[in-house]
Amino acid sequence: MHEPVHDVPAALLARLSPTCKVAVLTGAGISAASGVPTFRGSDGLWKNHPVQELATPEAFARQPAVVWEWYGWRRDLVREARPNSAHLALLELARRVARVGIITQNVDGLHQRHGLPHNADLVELHGSLWRVRCTRCGAEAVNLEPGPPPGVLPHCGCGGLQRPAIVWFGEPLSPSHVRAAGEWTAAADVLLVVGTSAVVQPAASLVQVAIEAGAAVVELNTETTPASRLADWVLAGPCQLTLPALVHAIDHHRGGPPR
């Protein structure tokens, strides 16, 4: 593990000009400080069910009530979580550059909990805890309610069973989301890779998309990942520290925060 970053390179600050477009790829690490579990290692069980066996279409077909109970528990957990300083720093970053496109692998909705600036876009690659999709007609809807009581299954107006609108293991990502993520990355001047292992595809391939488009790549993470050797700069440390430090360095470089 690296020591937390103390100095932001001047060359990076020069790239982060008021006219630049910034793409941001975020993973589980950005939400860890908010208390959202990653479900890896010791967090990989729920009521003795391996979570990788619950988050599948086959599990939902076999035992939809159990899967919905798990997602209800996750909703309750995330509802109590709050965006941390890393989420808030990205909102501040948007005030200092021309455009920001946040491409997230997270489903917790913390990026938009406080709203997004007018010049920021959000692509939720893996879906959202707060949306449901009908298994019969395919209609999607926002659902901010707690999970259904144990044994109760939510249904669409057409009568079809609703499921969480989340990409489960073995399912493809939405082509429109993949296309939006690629377009945003290819058009960016800088790509920030924040709190992600950089091994899950197709998100991990966005680093190469950025490089081929001539963008600078900056990794912000506590661990070395496959993106580390490709990055122009690595700001090592927890992203709830390094992202605010980056924003502070931009202000220092420009002589003060935007008014």
BAFI-367499 format. One record per atom (N, C-alpha, C): residue number from 1; residue in three letters; atom name; y, x, z. Coordinates in pm, whole numbers, plus 50000, padded with zeros to 5 digits. Each point is the difference from the previous one (the first is absolute). Layout:
BEGIN
   pator   vodren   marfi       v       u       w
     NUM      ala      CA       Y       X       Z
...
***
This chain:
BEGIN
   pator   vodren   marfi       v       u       w
       1      met       N   49880   50086   50000
       1      met      CA   50120   49914   50000
       1      met       C   50124   50089   50000
       2      his       N   50099   49961   49923
       2      his      CA   50124   50076   49989
       2      his       C   50095   49964   50114
       3      glu       N   50094   50089   50024
       3      glu      CA   50107   49969   50093
       3      glu       C   50099   49905   49934
       4      pro       N   50068   49912   50077
       4      pro      CA   50099   49910   49942
       4      pro       C   50110   50076   49928
       5      val       N   50050   49942   49893
       5      val      CA   50103   50065   49920
       5      val       C   50132   50008   50077
       6      his       N   50071   50109   49985
       6      his      CA   50131   50014   50064
       6      his       C   50111   50013   49897
       7      asp       N   49970   50060   49885
       7      asp      CA   50100   50021   49897
       7      asp       C   49955   49936   49870
       8      val       N   50092   49932   49935
       8      val      CA   49972   49940   49870
       8      val       C   50060   50091   49894
       9      pro       N   49922   50042   49902
       9      pro      CA   50049   50095   49899
       9      pro       C   50121   49945   49925
      10      ala       N   50097   50087   49977
      10      ala      CA   50123   49961   49931
      10      ala       C   49970   49952   49858
      11      ala       N   49899   50061   49937
      11      ala      CA   49966   49959   49863
      11      ala       C   49949   49856   49996
      12      leu       N   49929   49959   50104
      12      leu      CA   49955   49861   50008
      12      leu       C   50117   49906   50020
      13      leu       N   50092   50038   50086
      13      leu      CA   50117   49916   50024
      13      leu       C   50084   49986   49873
      14      ala       N   50004   50103   49919
      14      ala      CA   50074   49991   49875
      14      ala       C   49933   49901   49904
      15      arg       N   49867   49994   50003
      15      arg      CA   49929   49904   49914
      15      arg       C   50024   49856   50046
      16      leu       N   50020   49982   50131
      16      leu      CA   50022   49865   50054
      16      leu       C   50148   49964   49991
      17      ser       N   50050   49994   49879
      17      ser      CA   50141   49971   49976
      17      ser       C   50025   49849   50007
      18      pro       N   50124   49957   50006
      18      pro      CA   50030   49856   50004
      18      pro       C   49953   49925   49876
      19      thr       N   49974   50070   49890
      19      thr      CA   49961   49933   49876
      19      thr       C   49849   50003   49975
      20      cys       N   49923   50060   50091
      20      cys      CA   49858   50018   49972
      20      cys       C   49919   49875   50035
      21      lys       N   49885   49990   49935
      21      lys      CA   49904   49894   50028
      21      lys       C   49882   50062   50075
      22      val       N   49962   49937   50110
      22      val      CA   49896   50054   50087
      22      val       C   49884   49902   50007
      23      ala       N   49880   50048   49968
      23      ala      CA   49878   49924   50024
      23      ala       C   49938   50050   50130
      24      val       N   49943   49909   50076
      24      val      CA   49941   50035   50129
      24      val       C   49861   49941   50007
      25      leu       N   49899   50086   50015
      25      leu      CA   49862   49955   50016
      25      leu       C   49966   50010   50148
      26      thr       N   49967   49887   50063
      26      thr      CA   49971   50001   50144
      26      thr       C   49857   49958   50027
      27      gly       N   49945   50060   50107
      27      gly      CA   49865   49967   50045
      27      gly       C   49998   49967   50147
      28      ala       N   49882   49998   50058
      28      ala      CA   49982   49955   50138
      28      ala       C   50081   50081   50100
      29      gly       N   50030   50126   49968
      29      gly      CA   50071   50085   50094
      29      gly       C   50139   49949   50035
      30      ile       N   50065   49926   49910
      30      ile      CA   50135   49954   50030
      30      ile       C   49998   49886   50101
      31      ser       N   49889   49927   50009
      31      ser      CA   49992   49889   50093
      31      ser       C   49931   50036   50131
      32      ala       N   49944   50121   50007
      32      ala      CA   49927   50039   50121
      32      ala       C   50089   49997   50123
      33      ala       N   50126   50044   49986
      33      ala      CA   50090   50002   50115
      33      ala       C   50041   49860   50044
      34      ser       N   49972   49900   49918
      34      ser      CA   50027   49861   50036
      34      ser       C   49881   49935   50069
      35      gly       N   49893   50079   50017
      35      gly      CA   49882   49947   50067
      35      gly       C   49903   49929   49910
      36      val       N   50014   50015   49869
      36      val      CA   49907   49936   49907
      36      val       C   49881   50093   49979
      37      pro       N   49878   49957   50036
      37      pro      CA   49883   50089   49988
      37      pro       C   49964   50026   49855
      38      thr       N   49943   50117   49976
      38      thr      CA   49960   50039   49865
      38      thr       C   49857   49955   49968
      39      phe       N   49923   49960   50102
      39      phe      CA   49861   49959   49983
      39      phe       C   49915   50112   49943
      40      arg       N   50036   50122   50036
      40      arg      CA   49915   50113   49966
      40      arg       C   49954   50064   50131
      41      gly       N   49889   50069   49996
      41      gly      CA   49950   50066   50120
      41      gly       C   49968   49899   50109
      42      ser       N   50056   50021   50119
      42      ser      CA   49970   49914   50115
      42      ser       C   50056   49860   49983
      43      asp       N   50095   49982   49906
      43      asp      CA   50057   49868   49975
      43      asp       C   49919   49921   49898
      44      gly       N   49886   50052   49958
      44      gly      CA   49928   49941   49889
      44      gly       C   49906   49887   50034
      45      leu       N   50007   49948   50123
      45      leu      CA   49915   49888   50038
      45      leu       C   50085   49886   50054
      46      trp       N   49955   49878   49975
      46      trp      CA   50059   49881   50061
      46      trp       C   49886   49909   50043
      47      lys       N   49987   49980   50131
      47      lys      CA   49889   49919   50054
      47      lys       C   49866   50047   49944
      48      asn       N   49986   50134   49993
      48      asn      CA   49878   50064   49951
      48      asn       C   49975   49981   49850
      49      his       N   50098   49947   49930
      49      his      CA   49991   49991   49854
      49      his       C   50073   50119   49937
      50      pro       N   49935   50082   49919
      50      pro      CA   50075   50103   49926
      50      pro       C   50101   49933   49907
      51      val       N   50125   50042   50009
      51      val      CA   50104   49929   49924
      51      val       C   49980   50014   49850
      52      gln       N   49937   50108   49956
      52      gln      CA   49976   50014   49856
      52      gln       C   49897   49901   49950
      53      glu       N   49925   49938   50091
      53      glu      CA   49907   49895   49960
      53      glu       C   50064   49863   50009
      54      leu       N   50108   49988   50079
      54      leu      CA   50071   49872   50009
      54      leu       C   50094   49979   49882
      55      ala       N   50062   50108   49956
      55      ala      CA   50102   49990   49895
      55      ala       C   49937   50009   49862
      56      thr       N   49911   49908   49972
      56      thr      CA   49933   49995   49870
      56      thr       C   49985   49855   49957
      57      pro       N   49996   49975   49870
      57      pro      CA   49975   49863   49954
      57      pro       C   49863   49949   50041
      58      glu       N   49902   50090   50012
      58      glu      CA   49866   49959   50040
      58      glu       C   50000   49950   50144
      59      ala       N   50074   50069   50089
      59      ala      CA   50008   49956   50139
      59      ala       C   50067   49863   50010
      60      phe       N   50103   49979   49919
      60      phe      CA   50070   49872   50004
      60      phe       C   49910   49888   49948
      61      ala       N   49919   50030   49902
      61      ala      CA   49907   49899   49947
      61      ala       C   49894   49965   50103
      62      arg       N   49956   50100   50078
      62      arg      CA   49895   49978   50099
      62      arg       C   50051   49932   50126
      63      gln       N   50112   50051   50051
      63      gln      CA   50051   49953   50130
      63      gln       C   50152   49994   49999
      64      pro       N   50057   49905   49926
      64      pro      CA   50146   49991   49990
      64      pro       C   50069   49980   50135
      65      ala       N   49937   49929   50092
      65      ala      CA   50062   49976   50131
      65      ala       C   50018   50131   50077
      66      val       N   49900   50089   49993
      66      val      CA   50009   50129   50069
      66      val       C   50110   50085   49938
      67      val       N   50005   50003   49867
      67      val      CA   50103   50079   49932
      67      val       C   50138   49946   50033
      68      trp       N   50016   49868   50000
      68      trp      CA   50130   49943   50034
      68      trp       C   50037   50026   50146
      69      glu       N   49901   50001   50088
      69      glu      CA   50030   50030   50141
      69      glu       C   50053   50142   50013
      70      trp       N   49940   50094   49924
      70      trp      CA   50048   50138   50002
      70      trp       C   50143   50010   49947
      71      tyr       N   50026   49930   49890
      71      tyr      CA   50136   50007   49945
      71      tyr       C   50100   49929   50090
      72      gly       N   49955   49895   50070
      72      gly      CA   50089   49938   50098
      72      gly       C   50036   50096   50111
      73      trp       N   49901   50076   50047
      73      trp      CA   50025   50102   50102
      73      trp       C   50096   50106   49947
      74      arg       N   49983   50043   49876
      74      arg      CA   50089   50100   49941
      74      arg       C   50142   49946   49988
      75      arg       N   50014   49874   49960
      75      arg      CA   50133   49940   49990
      75      arg       C   50069   49999   50136
      76      asp       N   49927   49960   50103
      76      asp      CA   50058   49997   50134
      76      asp       C   50044   50140   50043
      77      leu       N   49920   50100   49967
      77      leu      CA   50032   50138   50036
      77      leu       C   50127   50047   49929
      78      val       N   50006   49975   49870
      78      val      CA   50115   50046   49921
      78      val       C   50125   49920   50033
      79      arg       N   49982   49874   50036
      79      arg      CA   50117   49918   50036
      79      arg       C   50077   50061   50117
      80      glu       N   49928   50065   50091
      80      glu      CA   50064   50062   50116
      80      glu       C   50058   50137   49968
      81      ala       N   49960   50057   49887
      81      ala      CA   50050   50133   49962
      81      ala       C   50143   49989   49948
      82      arg       N   50072   50109   50007
      82      arg      CA   50138   50005   49951
      82      arg       C   50015   50120   49906
      83      pro       N   50083   49986   49897
      83      pro      CA   50027   50116   49915
      83      pro       C   50050   50117   50085
      84      asn       N   49948   50117   49972
      84      asn      CA   50043   50118   50075
      84      asn       C   50109   50075   49926
      85      ser       N   50038   50114   50052
      85      ser      CA   50113   50073   49945
      85      ser       C   49975   50048   49856
      86      ala       N   49874   50013   49961
      86      ala      CA   49971   50039   49862
      86      ala       C   50031   49885   49904
      87      his       N   49959   49878   50036
      87      his      CA   50033   49884   49917
      87      his       C   50152   49984   49987
      88      leu       N   50068   50014   50114
      88      leu      CA   50144   49980   49999
      88      leu       C   50071   50111   49922
      89      ala       N   49945   50121   50004
      89      ala      CA   50060   50110   49925
      89      ala       C   49994   49975   49850
      90      leu       N   49893   49935   49954
      90      leu      CA   49993   49969   49857
      90      leu       C   50107   49899   49960
      91      leu       N   50030   49906   50089
      91      leu      CA   50110   49907   49972
      91      leu       C   50133   50074   49995
      92      glu       N   50017   50097   50088
      92      glu      CA   50123   50082   49998
      92      glu       C   50005   50088   49875
      93      leu       N   49885   50050   49959
      93      leu      CA   49997   50083   49879
      93      leu       C   50051   49922   49880
      94      ala       N   49967   49872   49994
      94      ala      CA   50043   49917   49887
      94      ala       C   50152   49990   49992
      95      arg       N   50068   50016   50113
      95      arg      CA   50147   49995   50000
      95      arg       C   50061   50129   49945
      96      arg       N   49918   50101   49982
      96      arg      CA   50051   50132   49962
      96      arg       C   49961   50043   49861
      97      val       N   49917   49919   49933
      97      val      CA   49958   50032   49863
      97      val       C   50017   49875   49914
      98      ala       N   49975   50015   49870
      98      ala      CA   50024   49889   49908
      98      ala       C   49894   49890   50014
      99      arg       N   49873   50039   50003
      99      arg      CA   49891   49902   50008
      99      arg       C   49886   50060   50082
     100      val       N   49926   49913   50068
     100      val      CA   49880   50042   50073
     100      val       C   49889   49902   49966
     101      gly       N   49885   50054   49964
     101      gly      CA   49881   49918   49977
     101      gly       C   49893   50039   50099
     102      ile       N   49966   49911   50092
     102      ile      CA   49899   50027   50102
     102      ile       C   49867   49946   49949
     103      ile       N   49905   50089   49983
     103      ile      CA   49864   49965   49956
     103      ile       C   49909   50022   50119
     104      thr       N   49952   49892   50060
     104      thr      CA   49925   50016   50124
     104      thr       C   49855   49961   49985
     105      gln       N   49915   50075   50070
     105      gln      CA   49858   49966   50011
     105      gln       C   49974   49913   50123
     106      asn       N   50104   49976   50079
     106      asn      CA   49986   49923   50123
     106      asn       C   50013   49851   49972
     107      val       N   49938   49919   50084
     107      val      CA   50004   49855   49983
     107      val       C   50073   49932   50115
     108      asp       N   50067   50078   50085
     108      asp      CA   50055   49945   50125
     108      asp       C   50136   49934   49985
     109      gly       N   50070   50021   49889
     109      gly      CA   50130   49937   49980
     109      gly       C   50115   50062   50078
     110      leu       N   49979   50116   50062
     110      leu      CA   50106   50059   50082
     110      leu       C   50116   50053   49916
     111      his       N   49975   50037   49876
     111      his      CA   50109   50051   49917
     111      his       C   50110   49896   49979
     112      gln       N   49961   49874   49990
     112      gln      CA   50099   49897   49972
     112      gln       C   50032   49913   50121
     113      arg       N   49954   50041   50118
     113      arg      CA   50021   49917   50120
     113      arg       C   50149   49976   50024
     114      his       N   50084   50101   49977
     114      his      CA   50145   49987   50019
     114      his       C   50073   49973   49868
     115      gly       N   49926   49964   49895
     115      gly      CA   50062   49978   49871
     115      gly       C   50013   50130   49923
     116      leu       N   50013   49987   49869
     116      leu      CA   50014   50118   49914
     116      leu       C   50140   50001   49939
     117      pro       N   50061   50117   49986
     117      pro      CA   50130   50009   49933
     117      pro       C   49990   49951   49856
     118      his       N   50113   49964   49943
     118      his      CA   50003   49945   49864
     118      his       C   49950   50100   49897
     119      asn       N   50008   50130   50031
     119      asn      CA   49960   50102   49904
     119      asn       C   49861   50056   50030
     120      ala       N   49921   49926   50077
     120      ala      CA   49865   50044   50036
     120      ala       C   49897   49900   49950
     121      asp       N   49891   50052   49945
     121      asp      CA   49886   49919   49958
     121      asp       C   49880   50035   50087
     122      leu       N   49906   49907   50010
     122      leu      CA   49879   50022   50078
     122      leu       C   49879   49958   49918
     123      val       N   49902   50090   49991
     123      val      CA   49873   49970   49936
     123      val       C   49891   50013   50106
     124      glu       N   49934   49889   50033
     124      glu      CA   49892   50002   50099
     124      glu       C   49867   50012   49925
     125      leu       N   49957   50124   49981
     125      leu      CA   49884   50026   49915
     125      leu       C   49874   49928   50047
     126      his       N   49982   49992   50132
     126      his      CA   49875   49945   50053
     126      his       C   50016   49857   50052
     127      gly       N   50113   49936   49968
     127      gly      CA   50021   49863   50043
     127      gly       C   50072   49992   50133
     128      ser       N   49991   49882   50063
     128      ser      CA   50076   49976   50123
     128      ser       C   49922   49911   50096
     129      leu       N   50008   50035   50127
     129      leu      CA   49942   49916   50106
     129      leu       C   50063   49861   50003
     130      trp       N   50119   49989   49945
     130      trp      CA   50079   49878   50014
     130      trp       C   49998   49914   49876
     131      arg       N   49901   50023   49913
     131      arg      CA   49980   49915   49884
     131      arg       C   49854   49956   49995
     132      val       N   49977   49882   49944
     132      val      CA   49864   49950   49981
     132      val       C   49981   49965   49853
     133      arg       N   49875   50001   49956
     133      arg      CA   49969   49966   49861
     133      arg       C   49881   49904   49998
     134      cys       N   50010   49898   49918
     134      cys      CA   49895   49900   49989
     134      cys       C   49883   50056   49920
     135      thr       N   49879   49984   50051
     135      thr      CA   49882   50049   49929
     135      thr       C   49960   49908   49885
     136      arg       N   50063   49882   49990
     136      arg      CA   49968   49908   49891
     136      arg       C   50103   50008   49888
     137      cys       N   50127   49976   50034
     137      cys      CA   50102   49993   49894
     137      cys       C   50079   50129   49986
     138      gly       N   49986   50092   50096
     138      gly      CA   50069   50129   49993
     138      gly       C   50144   49998   50045
     139      ala       N   50051   49885   50044
     139      ala      CA   50140   49992   50044
     139      ala       C   50022   50084   50124
     140      glu       N   50112   50073   50002
     140      glu      CA   50037   50080   50117
     140      glu       C   50116   49934   50072
     141      ala       N   50008   50024   50131
     141      ala      CA   50108   49944   50079
     141      ala       C   50027   50090   50119
     142      val       N   50125   49998   50046
     142      val      CA   50036   50071   50124
     142      val       C   49948   49918   50117
     143      asn       N   49941   50066   50097
     143      asn      CA   49952   49934   50121
     143      asn       C   50030   50090   50118
     144      leu       N   50102   49964   50076
     144      leu      CA   50044   50082   50113
     144      leu       C   49943   49950   50132
     145      glu       N   49913   49902   49994
     145      glu      CA   49943   49944   50123
     145      glu       C   49895   50093   50059
     146      pro       N   49967   49980   50128
     146      pro      CA   49886   50075   50056
     146      pro       C   49873   49967   49923
     147      gly       N   49899   50080   50019
     147      gly      CA   49874   49971   49934
     147      gly       C   49943   49868   50047
     148      pro       N   49914   49936   49920
     148      pro      CA   49942   49872   50040
     148      pro       C   49914   50016   50125
     149      pro       N   49987   49896   50081
     149      pro      CA   49913   50007   50118
     149      pro       C   49857   50034   49957
     150      pro       N   49923   50063   50090
     150      pro      CA   49862   50034   49965
     150      pro       C   49923   49878   49948
     151      gly       N   49935   50021   49887
     151      gly      CA   49921   49893   49941
     151      gly       C   50076   49909   49906
     152      val       N   50133   50011   49996
     152      val      CA   50082   49917   49912
     152      val       C   50038   50082   49877
     153      leu       N   49979   49944   49882
     153      leu      CA   50029   50072   49876
     153      leu       C   50117   49935   49928
     154      pro       N   50097   50081   49953
     154      pro      CA   50115   49944   49928
     154      pro       C   49964   49963   49858
     155      his       N   50058   49890   49952
     155      his      CA   49972   49953   49865
     155      his       C   50130   49977   49923
     156      cys       N   49990   50015   49871
     156      cys      CA   50111   49977   49907
     156      cys       C   50015   49850   49978
     157      gly       N   50113   49959   49941
     157      gly      CA   50022   49861   49966
     157      gly       C   49897   49946   49902
     158      cys       N   49940   50090   49919
     158      cys      CA   49899   49957   49904
     158      cys       C   49865   49981   50066
     159      gly       N   49990   50036   50128
     159      gly      CA   49874   49988   50071
     159      gly       C   49920   50127   50008
     160      gly       N   50044   50104   49929
     160      gly      CA   49928   50127   50001
     160      gly       C   50024   50079   50128
     161      leu       N   49904   50082   50035
     161      leu      CA   50010   50086   50117
     161      leu       C   50100   50112   49973
     162      gln       N   50091   50022   50094
     162      gln      CA   50096   50110   49987
     162      gln       C   49944   50127   50064
     163      arg       N   50040   50113   49946
     163      arg      CA   49963   50132   50052
     163      arg       C   50126   50083   50016
     164      pro       N   49995   50105   50080
     164      pro      CA   50115   50091   50005
     164      pro       C   50026   50061   49862
     165      ala       N   50126   50007   49962
     165      ala      CA   50037   50056   49870
     165      ala       C   50011   50152   50013
     166      ile       N   49886   50060   50027
     166      ile      CA   49988   50143   50022
     166      ile       C   49891   50054   49909
     167      val       N   50021   50121   49948
     167      val      CA   49899   50063   49916
     167      val       C   49889   50053   50091
     168      trp       N   49882   49944   49987
     168      trp      CA   49886   50042   50082
     168      trp       C   49923   50112   49931
     169      phe       N   49915   50065   50077
     169      phe      CA   49915   50105   49944
     169      phe       C   49917   49942   49885
     170      gly       N   49999   50072   49890
     170      gly      CA   49926   49955   49883
     170      gly       C   50080   49914   49905
     171      glu       N   50125   49968   50035
     171      glu      CA   50084   49918   49912
     171      glu       C   50105   50087   49931
     172      pro       N   50039   49964   49879
     172      pro      CA   50105   50075   49931
     172      pro       C   50137   49962   50052
     173      leu       N   50094   50091   49988
     173      leu      CA   50139   49968   50034
     173      leu       C   50060   49911   49893
     174      ser       N   50104   49930   50036
     174      ser      CA   50071   49917   49904
     174      ser       C   50056   50088   49889
     175      pro       N   49969   49970   49874
     175      pro      CA   50054   50081   49889
     175      pro       C   50152   50004   50000
     176      ser       N   50065   49889   50038
     176      ser      CA   50146   49998   50000
     176      ser       C   50055   50092   50108
     177      his       N   49932   50008   50115
     177      his      CA   50045   50090   50106
     177      his       C   49980   50146   49960
     178      val       N   49886   50029   49938
     178      val      CA   49973   50137   49955
     178      val       C   50103   50040   49895
     179      arg       N   50030   49908   49909
     179      arg      CA   50098   50029   49895
     179      arg       C   50139   50024   50061
     180      ala       N   50040   49916   50096
     180      ala      CA   50131   50017   50063
     180      ala       C   50010   50132   50074
     181      ala       N   49892   50037   50069
     181      ala      CA   50000   50128   50073
     181      ala       C   50013   50117   49905
     182      gly       N   49928   49994   49889
     182      gly      CA   50008   50108   49902
     182      gly       C   50136   50010   49935
     183      glu       N   50057   49885   49966
     183      glu      CA   50132   49999   49936
     183      glu       C   50107   50053   50095
     184      trp       N   49992   49958   50126
     184      trp      CA   50098   50048   50097
     184      trp       C   49990   50152   50017
     185      thr       N   49877   50050   50012
     185      thr      CA   49980   50144   50021
     185      thr       C   50046   50080   49879
     186      ala       N   49969   49952   49881
     186      ala      CA   50037   50072   49878
     186      ala       C   50151   50005   49980
     187      ala       N   50072   49902   50056
     187      ala      CA   50145   49994   49982
     187      ala       C   50076   50070   50112
     188      ala       N   49929   50044   50104
     188      ala      CA   50067   50057   50117
     188      ala       C   50040   50146   49979
     189      asp       N   50106   50039   50070
     189      asp      CA   50041   50141   50003
     189      asp       C   49928   50075   50111
     190      val       N   49965   49927   50106
     190      val      CA   49932   50059   50116
     190      val       C   49891   49902   50045
     191      leu       N   49883   50053   50032
     191      leu      CA   49893   49921   50061
     191      leu       C   49975   50052   50141
     192      leu       N   50013   49911   50099
     192      leu      CA   49965   50032   50138
     192      leu       C   49860   49946   50027
     193      val       N   49912   50085   50048
     193      val      CA   49863   49962   50032
     193      val       C   49989   50001   50153
     194      val       N   49994   49881   50059
     194      val      CA   50022   49986   50145
     194      val       C   49877   49943   50070
     195      gly       N   49941   50080   50088
     195      gly      CA   49895   49948   50088
     195      gly       C   49877   49949   49930
     196      thr       N   49962   50061   49888
     196      thr      CA   49881   49957   49929
     196      thr       C   49906   50117   49980
     197      ser       N   49872   49972   50001
     197      ser      CA   49900   50106   49982
     197      ser       C   49997   50053   49857
     198      ala       N   50061   49926   49908
     198      ala      CA   50007   50041   49859
     198      ala       C   49862   50019   49938
     199      val       N   49905   49917   50043
     199      val      CA   49866   50007   49941
     199      val       C   49958   49866   49942
     200      val       N   50064   49890   50039
     200      val      CA   49961   49867   49952
     200      val       C   50065   49975   49865
     201      gln       N   49917   49972   49902
     201      gln      CA   50051   49971   49865
     201      gln       C   50021   49849   49984
     202      pro       N   50092   49959   49913
     202      pro      CA   50079   50085   49910
     202      pro       C   50130   50054   50061
     203      ala       N   50027   49968   50128
     203      ala      CA   50127   50044   50059
     203      ala       C   50015   50152   49996
     204      ala       N   49890   50072   50027
     204      ala      CA   50008   50146   50003
     204      ala       C   50042   50058   49867
     205      ser       N   49968   49933   49890
     205      ser      CA   50034   50051   49868
     205      ser       C   50149   49993   49971
     206      leu       N   50076   49926   50083
     206      leu      CA   50144   49989   49978
     206      leu       C   50070   50134   50017
     207      val       N   49942   50089   50078
     207      val      CA   50060   50134   50015
     207      val       C   50001   50070   49865
     208      gln       N   49889   49992   49927
     208      gln      CA   49993   50064   49869
     208      gln       C   50093   49930   49901
     209      val       N   50012   49867   50011
     209      val      CA   50094   49926   49913
     209      val       C   50141   50052   50021
     210      ala       N   50038   50021   50126
     210      ala      CA   50135   50050   50031
     210      ala       C   50021   50140   49944
     211      ile       N   49901   50086   50016
     211      ile      CA   50013   50137   49951
     211      ile       C   50016   50002   49849
     212      glu       N   49918   49921   49931
     212      glu      CA   50007   49997   49853
     212      glu       C   50132   49943   49951
     213      ala       N   50064   49916   50083
     213      ala      CA   50129   49942   49962
     213      ala       C   50118   50090   50039
     214      gly       N   49970   50113   50064
     214      gly      CA   50106   50093   50037
     214      gly       C   50065   49972   50134
     215      ala       N   49940   49914   50082
     215      ala      CA   50058   49969   50130
     215      ala       C   49961   50107   50102
     216      ala       N   50085   50018   50099
     216      ala      CA   49966   50085   50113
     216      ala       C   49911   49922   50095
     217      val       N   49900   50066   50058
     217      val      CA   49906   49935   50092
     217      val       C   50018   50059   50139
     218      val       N   50016   49911   50098
     218      val      CA   50019   50041   50139
     218      val       C   49895   49931   50084
     219      glu       N   49920   50076   50071
     219      glu      CA   49901   49940   50089
     219      glu       C   50050   50005   50144
     220      leu       N   49986   49886   50069
     220      leu      CA   50033   49991   50142
     220      leu       C   49875   49953   50072
     221      asn       N   49936   50091   50074
     221      asn      CA   49873   49968   50063
     221      asn       C   49973   50097   50113
     222      thr       N   49907   49961   50087
     222      thr      CA   49960   50090   50110
     222      thr       C   49886   50091   49959
     223      glu       N   49930   49963   49895
     223      glu      CA   49882   50074   49957
     223      glu       C   50016   50048   49856
     224      thr       N   49925   50104   49966
     224      thr      CA   49993   50045   49861
     224      thr       C   49911   49905   49922
     225      thr       N   50044   49962   49880
     225      thr      CA   49926   49906   49916
     225      thr       C   49991   50058   49859
     226      pro       N   49928   49935   49909
     226      pro      CA   49998   50047   49862
     226      pro       C   50138   50003   49935
     227      ala       N   50095   49919   50051
     227      ala      CA   50135   50001   49945
     227      ala       C   50079   50123   50043
     228      ser       N   49958   50066   50107
     228      ser      CA   50078   50110   50056
     228      ser       C   50018   50114   49900
     229      arg       N   49892   50034   49929
     229      arg      CA   50009   50113   49906
     229      arg       C   50079   49965   49875
     230      leu       N   50020   49871   49976
     230      leu      CA   50074   49957   49882
     230      leu       C   50147   49976   50029
     231      ala       N   50034   49986   50127
     231      ala      CA   50137   49964   50038
     231      ala       C   50096   50117   49983
     232      asp       N   50123   49967   49965
     232      asp      CA   50105   50101   49995
     232      asp       C   50042   50041   50141
     233      trp       N   50000   49901   50089
     233      trp      CA   50033   50026   50139
     233      trp       C   49908   49920   50091
     234      val       N   49963   50058   50113
     234      val      CA   49922   49931   50102
     234      val       C   50082   49999   50129
     235      leu       N   50033   49880   50047
     235      leu      CA   50069   49985   50128
     235      leu       C   49894   49959   50101
     236      ala       N   49953   50096   50077
     236      ala      CA   49885   49978   50085
     236      ala       C   50041   49939   50133
     237      gly       N   49922   49903   50045
     237      gly      CA   50026   49936   50128
     237      gly       C   49987   49850   49988
     238      pro       N   50008   49930   50111
     238      pro      CA   49991   49852   49995
     238      pro       C   50115   49943   49919
     239      cys       N   49969   49905   49911
     239      cys      CA   50105   49950   49912
     239      cys       C   50108   49921   50075
     240      gln       N   49970   49952   50121
     240      gln      CA   50105   49933   50077
     240      gln       C   50104   50099   50050
     241      leu       N   49970   50130   49986
     241      leu      CA   50098   50105   50030
     241      leu       C   50057   50061   49873
     242      thr       N   49913   50026   49901
     242      thr      CA   50046   50072   49881
     242      thr       C   50086   49915   49909
     243      leu       N   49970   49870   49987
     243      leu      CA   50084   49915   49914
     243      leu       C   50141   49984   50056
     244      pro       N   50017   49969   50130
     244      pro      CA   50136   49997   50053
     244      pro       C   50070   50136   49987
     245      ala       N   49924   50108   50018
     245      ala      CA   50060   50133   49985
     245      ala       C   50049   50023   49858
     246      leu       N   49924   49950   49903
     246      leu      CA   50041   50014   49860
     246      leu       C   50130   49924   49974
     247      val       N   50009   49877   50051
     247      val      CA   50122   49921   49981
     247      val       C   50119   50069   50069
     248      his       N   49975   50051   50119
     248      his      CA   50108   50071   50073
     248      his       C   50044   50123   49920
     249      ala       N   49906   50071   49941
     249      ala      CA   50034   50119   49922
     249      ala       C   50081   49963   49876
     250      ile       N   49968   49886   49938
     250      ile      CA   50079   49954   49885
     250      ile       C   50144   49977   50041
     251      asp       N   50020   49935   50115
     251      asp      CA   50136   49973   50048
     251      asp       C   50073   50130   50031
     252      his       N   49931   50093   50061
     252      his      CA   50063   50130   50031
     252      his       C   50038   50073   49872
     253      his       N   49912   49992   49901
     253      his      CA   50024   50067   49872
     253      his       C   50122   49940   49929
     254      arg       N   50021   49868   50016
     254      arg      CA   50110   49932   49931
     254      arg       C   50123   49988   50085
     255      gly       N   49993   50040   50124
     255      gly      CA   50118   49994   50086
     255      gly       C   50014   49871   50079
     256      gly       N   49893   49923   50009
     256      gly      CA   50005   49878   50079
     256      gly       C   49924   49888   49935
     257      pro       N   49966   49894   50078
     257      pro      CA   49925   49886   49945
     257      pro       C   50088   49918   49908
     258      pro       N   49940   49918   49914
     258      pro      CA   50080   49914   49911
     258      pro       C   50076   49896   50080
     259      arg       N   50114   49962   49950
     259      arg      CA   50084   49901   50070
     259      arg       C   49985   49864   49933
***
